[in-house]
Amino acid sequence: MNATHSSELRKGIKTLSLREKIFELHDAVKTLQTKQTKIEKSALPKSSDTSTRLDTLESNTSVLKQAIGTFADAVSDEIEELQRGLIEEMDSKVARLEHRIEEL
């Protein structure tokens, strides 16, 4: 198995993890949209107290923060994996060049 093949395998494994995180983000956004729709349908009467509205806003903000956090984690993991892959590939190329130079 050569270096590029093993890199592709690692990327395939990591892509599944990234895909799962993206699905989590998608689910969180759907949840937020569902909550927003429920709020719009319920159309809180103007006389409802401010604390109810604040609780609703806090809930929506929490879901959105969770979604953004999941997305940020997925992007961060992908960047780290790309960095590792590039470093391994460069190390492999340097080792081959050193070997060729020694042979010459």
N, C-alpha and C positions, 0 to 999 in steps of 0.2 A: 504494500500500500504506500503510495507516494505522499508527499506533504500536501499537495493540492487536493488529493482525494480525501485525506483525513480532515482537511480544512472544510471541505464541502460537507462532510458528515457532521462536523461540529456545527456548522451553520444551519444544517437541516434540523438538528436537535434544538438549537437555540431559537430557530424560527417558530417551532411549535410553542415554545415558551412565550415568545413574543406574541404569537397569535392568540394564545390564551389570555394574555394580559390585555390585548386589544379587545377581545370579546368581553372581558370584565369591564373595560371602559365603556364599551357599547351598551352593556347591560345597565351600568350606572347612569348613563345619559338617558336611556329609555325610562328608567325609574324616575328620574328627574322630570322628564316630559310627562309621564303619567301623573305624577303629583301635581304638576302645574295644571294639567287638564282638569283634574279633580277640583282644584282650587277655583279655576275659572268657572266650572260648572256649578259649584256650590255658591258662587257669587256671594261672598260674605256680606251680610247686611251692613249698611253704613254705621249702624249703632253698635256693632261688635267692638269689643275693647281692643286696645292697642296690643296688649300682651298676646292675644291670639294671633294677630298678624305677625308679630315679631317671632313667635314660635314657628310659624309657617315659613317665614324667611330664613330662620336659623336652620330649619330642617332642609330646605332647598339648598342653602349654602353648604351644609355638611355633605350632601350628596354630590354636589359639584366639586368640592374640594377633594373628595374621595376619588372621583373620576379623573381629575387632573393629576392627583398623586399617582394613580395607577398608570396613567399615560406617561408621566415623567419617569417612573421606575422602568417601564418598558423601553423607553428611548435610552435611558442611561445604561441599562443592561446591554442593549444592542450596540451602543458605542463602545462599551468595554470589550465586548466580544470581537468587534471589528478591530479594535486596537490589538488585542491578543493575537488575532489571526495575522495581522500585518507584521507584528513583531516576529512571530514564528516563521512566517514566510521569508522575511528578510534574513533572519538567522540562518535558515536553510540555504539561502542563496549565497550568503557570505561564506558559509562552511564549504559549499561546492567550489566557490572561487578560490578559497585558500587551498583546497585540495588540488585544484588545477595548477595553481601557482607552484605548489610543492612538486608536482609532477614535472613541470617545466624546468 
